């Protein structure tokens, strides 16, 4: 959750905002569904990168973005907390 006013003025005005989250924020929260969506998006990007119509530089960017999404999904899977015993899943 970000505080839009804090970014520009240094104080909170107007409350919290859920629509301005940044992926690098330490407070980011993901659920398994988000992880699944990231993997689906990565697969889509990899398919686009394979197209002969896509220039090589664009293909490299698409593959790089796909790899980043896969890393985020793997990080989520490795550090998620499950309801079973309160420990992280393996």
Rosetta blueprint (number, residue, H / E / L):
1 X L
2 X E
3 X L
4 X H
5 X H
6 X H
7 X H
8 X H
9 X H
10 X L
11 X L
12 X L
13 X L
14 X L
15 X L
16 X L
17 X E
18 X L
19 X L
20 X L
21 X L
22 X L
23 X L
24 X L
25 X L
26 X L
27 X L
28 X L
29 X L
30 X L
31 X L
32 X H
33 X H
34 X H
35 X H
36 X H
37 X H
38 X H
39 X H
40 X H
41 X H
42 X H
43 X H
44 X H
45 X H
46 X H
47 X H
48 X H
49 X H
50 X H
51 X L
52 X L
53 X L
54 X L
55 X L
56 X H
57 X H
58 X H
59 X H
60 X H
61 X H
62 X H
63 X H
64 X H
65 X H
66 X H
67 X H
68 X H
69 X H
70 X H
71 X H
72 X H
73 X H
74 X H
75 X H
76 X H
77 X H
78 X H
79 X H
80 X L
81 X E
82 X L
83 X L
84 X L
85 X L
86 X L
87 X L
88 X E
89 X L
90 X L
